[in-house]
């Protein structure tokens, strides 16, 4: 099992997105500060600005959402998933790209964190 922590602007919005759009389940929620979500062996901790993980570092930098690091969710039909997410208003950083291993696209959660959606090439 793998655990990833994402900093988010709004924990409730993140929970709604991940459970409603990407089939995660809520394992535990700590009010508006943090939630623990799960899907297919991945545990995702979403931490809001008031969570302990959101405290400034000794040099003054603050943890914040966004960036380019991401986790990958494997999907069966990328075109259908993208169409459903677009209909729900999910932003994307690019269009579907194809390579020898399959097809992929980068979606954003409500805080701008990246999720790579990947459909493996059919053998």
Secondary structure as UniProt FT lines:
FT   STRAND          2..7
FT   HELIX           11..22
FT   STRAND          25..30
FT   TURN            31..33
FT   STRAND          34..39
FT   TURN            40..41
FT   STRAND          42..47
FT   TURN            49..50
FT   HELIX           52..54
FT   TURN            58..59
FT   STRAND          70..74
FT   HELIX           78..87
FT   TURN            88..89
FT   STRAND          97..99
FT   TURN            100..101
FT   STRAND          102..108
FT   TURN            110..111
FT   STRAND          114..120
//
